[in-house]
């Protein structure tokens, strides 16, 4: 790939020749099962595994321009961008680790969460059979692998978060979160004497910098960070992962947090860790912050790290059943 070249991906609207979703497909949101969402869920997984979102591709291309020509950072980003183009062209997974599958399902009243869960699991098994997903679900102690990405109890994998909302349509988001970036996530309890971090945004900043320094290249940098400030230990981690659904470059609606996000991106990119830890000007692509409510006695900072291969995709279903993928 030539220097600073950004891969040109075909618009989703022009990729129908490879879509597994029939052109005339419609959901039926007045039925408990949504009218068989299987084809739409399978297309959602195909795109999530093989196509990097446009905002992430643009961020990688901008980062490539910031690296010195011929440097290890520049060469690494060139390889990443070439990989993006090859995966889309060949309809192949962007990475051999297709990650833990996390779904967020927002639906109107009347849809059955039990039936929706069954359809999500069926789509995951079919996507695994087609080799769009690697079978990553194993028993914790024995390592036994069922080979279909489904835990036998139906609760652990894929991870599915349900929410009933007051809109007539539905939205299903999926994230493929690799094991390497999951391993470098972190949670801090403030105040932290070792870091000199108090219960304020200055303390939050110190936690984030510490986490990135400790991660080095093991999270497959340049990363995207989701950081939940507050909550309890469980809610903090859940929200930090949901923050990774934000598009790179979008502003935070909270002016103070938006300013801190911009400051952190600038500061973290001076650490010299660079792409994959090989050194360079780009260690992170973005930082997303959110303030939560907390118990007065607790102050947690929960950080989820997403690798450069920031695989996510959204399926929106209008009230009339029309599907949009983004």
C-alpha positions in Angstrom: 0.0 0.0 0.0 1.3 3.4 -0.9 2.1 6.0 1.9 -1.0 7.5 3.6 -3.4 5.7 1.3 -6.8 5.0 2.8 -8.5 1.9 1.6 -11.7 2.5 -0.3 -14.5 0.2 1.0 -17.7 -0.2 -1.0 -20.7 1.5 0.6 -22.9 -0.9 2.4 -25.7 0.0 0.0 -23.5 -1.3 -2.9 -22.5 -4.6 -1.2 -25.8 -6.3 -1.8 -24.3 -8.9 -4.1 -22.7 -10.6 -1.1 -25.4 -9.9 1.4 -27.3 -12.8 3.1 -30.2 -10.5 3.7 -32.9 -10.7 0.9 -33.6 -7.3 -0.7 -37.3 -7.6 0.1 -36.8 -8.7 3.7 -38.9 -7.1 6.4 -39.2 -7.6 10.1 -42.6 -8.0 11.7 -42.3 -6.2 15.0 -45.9 -6.8 15.9 -45.1 -10.5 16.4 -43.3 -11.8 19.5 -40.4 -13.2 17.4 -40.1 -10.1 15.2 -41.1 -12.2 12.2 -37.8 -14.2 12.0 -34.9 -11.9 12.5 -32.4 -14.6 11.5 -31.3 -13.3 8.1 -30.8 -9.7 9.4 -28.8 -11.0 12.4 -26.6 -13.1 10.2 -25.9 -10.2 7.9 -25.1 -8.1 11.0 -22.5 -10.6 12.1 -21.0 -11.0 8.6 -20.4 -7.2 8.3 -19.2 -6.9 11.9 -16.6 -9.6 11.4 -15.3 -8.6 7.9 -15.8 -4.8 7.6 -14.2 -2.1 9.8 -16.5 0.9 10.4 -15.7 3.9 8.2 -15.0 6.2 11.2 -12.3 3.8 12.4 -10.8 3.4 8.9 -10.6 7.2 8.7 -9.0 7.5 12.1 -6.3 4.9 11.1 -5.6 6.8 7.9 -5.2 10.1 9.8 -2.9 8.3 12.2 -0.8 7.0 9.4 -0.2 10.5 8.2 1.1 11.5 11.6 3.8 8.8 11.6 7.3 9.4 10.1 7.7 7.8 6.7 9.4 4.5 6.8 9.1 4.1 10.6 7.8 1.0 12.3 4.7 2.9 13.3 4.0 3.9 9.7 4.7 0.4 8.4 2.4 -1.2 11.0 -0.5 1.2 10.1 0.1 0.5 6.4 -0.3 -3.2 7.2 -3.5 -2.6 9.2 -5.0 -0.5 6.4 -4.1 -3.2 3.8 -5.7 -5.8 6.1 -8.9 -3.8 6.2 -9.1 -3.7 2.4 -8.4 -7.4 2.0 -10.9 -8.5 4.6 -13.7 -6.5 2.9 -12.8 -7.6 -0.6 -12.5 -11.3 0.4 -15.4 -11.3 2.9 -12.9 -12.7 5.5 -12.6 -11.9 9.2 -10.5 -8.8 9.9 -8.6 -10.8 12.7 -8.2 -14.4 13.5 -9.5 -13.6 17.0 -13.2 -12.7 16.3 -13.6 -12.0 20.0 -16.3 -12.2 22.6 -19.7 -11.4 21.1 -21.6 -8.7 22.9 -25.1 -7.6 21.8 -27.2 -4.7 22.9 -30.9 -5.3 21.9 -33.3 -2.4 22.3 -36.9 -3.4 21.4 -40.5 -2.2 21.7 -43.1 -3.7 23.9 -44.5 -7.0 22.7 -41.3 -8.7 21.5 -40.2 -11.8 23.4 -36.7 -11.5 24.9 -36.6 -15.3 25.1 -37.4 -15.7 21.4 -35.0 -12.9 20.5 -32.2 -14.6 22.5 -32.9 -17.9 20.6 -32.6 -16.2 17.3 -29.3 -14.4 18.2 -27.8 -17.7 19.3 -28.9 -19.4 16.1 -27.3 -16.6 14.0 -24.1 -16.9 16.0 -23.9 -20.6 15.4 -24.5 -20.2 11.7 -21.9 -17.4 11.4 -19.5 -19.7 13.2 -20.3 -22.6 10.8 -19.5 -20.2 7.9 -16.2 -19.3 9.4 -17.0 -15.7 9.8 -16.5 -16.2 13.6 -13.9 -18.4 15.3 -15.3 -20.7 18.0 -14.1 -18.7 21.0 -16.4 -20.0 23.7 -14.8 -22.5 26.0 -15.5 -23.9 29.5 -13.5 -21.9 32.0 -11.7 -24.7 33.8 -11.6 -27.6 31.3 -11.2 -25.5 28.2 -13.8 -27.7 26.4 -15.0 -26.0 23.2 -18.5 -26.8 21.9 -17.4 -25.5 18.5 -20.4 -23.2 17.8 -19.7 -20.1 20.1 -22.7 -21.0 22.3 -22.4 -21.9 26.0 -24.7 -24.8 26.8 -26.5 -23.0 29.5 -27.5 -20.1 27.3 -26.4 -17.3 29.5 -22.7 -16.7 29.2 -21.9 -16.4 25.5 -22.9 -14.6 23.4 -23.4 -11.8 25.9 -26.8 -10.2 25.3 -28.1 -7.0 27.0 -31.8 -6.4 26.6 -33.7 -3.1 27.0 -37.3 -2.4 26.3 -37.8 1.1 25.0 -40.7 3.4 24.0 -39.9 3.6 20.3 -41.8 1.7 17.6 -38.7 0.3 16.0 -35.8 -1.8 17.3 -32.0 -1.5 17.3 -29.4 -4.3 17.7 -25.7 -3.5 18.2 -23.0 -6.0 18.2 -19.3 -5.8 19.2 -16.6 -8.3 18.6 -14.1 -7.8 21.4 -10.8 -9.5 21.1 -9.2 -11.3 24.0 -6.0 -9.3 23.9 -7.6 -6.0 24.4 -10.0 -7.4 27.0 -7.0 -8.6 29.0 -5.7 -5.1 29.5 -8.9 -3.5 30.7 -8.7 -2.2 34.2 -10.7 -0.9 37.2 -9.4 1.5 39.8 -10.7 2.4 43.2 -10.2 6.1 44.2 -8.4 7.5 46.1 -5.4 5.6 44.9 -2.4 6.4 47.0 0.2 4.7 44.7 -1.0 6.9 41.8 -1.6 10.0 43.8 -5.1 10.0 42.3 -8.0 11.6 44.2 -11.7 11.5 43.6 -11.9 14.0 40.8 -11.2 14.3 37.1 -7.5 14.8 37.7 -7.5 11.4 39.5 -9.5 9.8 36.6 -6.9 11.1 34.2 -4.1 9.5 36.2 -5.9 6.1 36.1 -6.3 6.2 32.4 -2.7 7.1 31.7 -1.6 4.3 34.1 -3.8 1.8 32.3 -2.4 2.7 28.9 1.2 2.6 30.1 0.7 -0.8 31.6 -1.0 -2.1 28.5 1.8 -1.0 26.1 1.2 -2.9 22.9 -0.6 -5.9 24.4 -4.0 -4.4 23.7 -3.2 -4.2 19.9 -2.8 -0.4 19.9 -3.8 2.1 18.7 -6.7 1.5 21.0 -10.1 3.1 21.7 -10.9 3.5 25.4 -14.3 3.4 27.1 -14.1 4.8 30.6 -17.0 4.8 33.1 -16.6 7.1 36.1 -18.6 5.9 39.1 -21.2 3.2 39.3 -20.5 -0.1 41.1 -17.9 -2.7 39.9 -20.4 -4.4 37.6 -22.2 -1.4 36.1 -18.9 0.5 35.6 -17.5 -2.3 33.4 -20.8 -2.8 31.5 -21.0 0.9 30.7 -17.4 1.2 29.7 -17.9 -1.4 27.1 -21.1 0.2 25.8 -19.2 3.4 25.4 -17.1 1.7 22.7 -20.1 1.8 20.4 -19.5 5.6 20.0 -18.1 6.6 16.6 -14.5 7.8 16.7 -14.4 11.6 16.5 -17.9 12.2 17.9 -17.9 14.9 20.7 -19.0 14.2 24.3 -22.2 16.1 25.2 -20.6 17.0 28.5 -18.2 20.0 27.9 -15.9 19.1 30.8 -15.6 15.4 29.7 -15.2 16.4 26.1 -12.3 18.6 27.0 -10.7 15.8 29.0 -11.2 13.3 26.2 -9.4 15.6 23.8 -6.6 16.2 26.3 -6.1 12.5 27.0 -5.9 11.6 23.3 -3.2 14.2 22.9 -1.3 13.2 26.0 -1.6 9.4 25.4 -0.2 9.8 21.9 3.0 11.4 23.3 3.8 8.2 25.2 5.7 6.7 22.3 4.0 3.3 22.6 2.7 3.5 19.1 0.9 0.9 16.9 1.2 -2.6 18.3 3.8 -1.3 20.8 6.4 -0.8 18.1 6.8 2.9 18.8 5.3 5.9 17.1 2.9 8.9 17.4 -0.3 6.9 17.6 -1.2 5.0 20.8 -4.9 5.7 20.9 -7.6 6.6 18.4 -10.1 7.9 20.9 -11.1 8.1 24.5 -14.8 8.0 25.6 -15.9 9.1 29.1 -19.1 8.9 30.9 -20.1 10.0 34.5 -22.3 7.6 36.4 -23.9 7.8 39.9 -22.2 6.0 42.7 -22.4 5.1 46.4 -20.8 7.8 48.6 -18.3 5.3 49.9 -17.1 4.1 46.5 -15.5 5.8 43.5 -14.6 3.4 40.7 -13.0 4.1 37.4 -13.7 1.3 35.0 -11.7 1.2 31.7 -12.4 -1.1 28.7 -9.8 -1.1 26.0 -10.7 -1.9 22.4 -8.0 -2.8 19.9 -7.5 -0.9 16.6 -9.7 -3.6 15.0 -12.7 -1.9 16.5 -15.4 -4.2 15.2 -19.0 -3.1 15.8 -22.1 -2.9 13.7 -25.7 -1.8 14.2 -29.0 -3.1 12.8 -31.9 -0.7 12.9 -35.4 -1.9 12.3 -38.0 0.7 11.4 -41.6 0.3 12.6 -42.5 -1.0 9.1 -39.8 -3.7 9.4 -37.3 -2.1 7.0 -33.7 -2.9 8.0 -30.7 -0.5 8.0 -27.1 -1.6 8.8 -24.5 0.9 9.9 
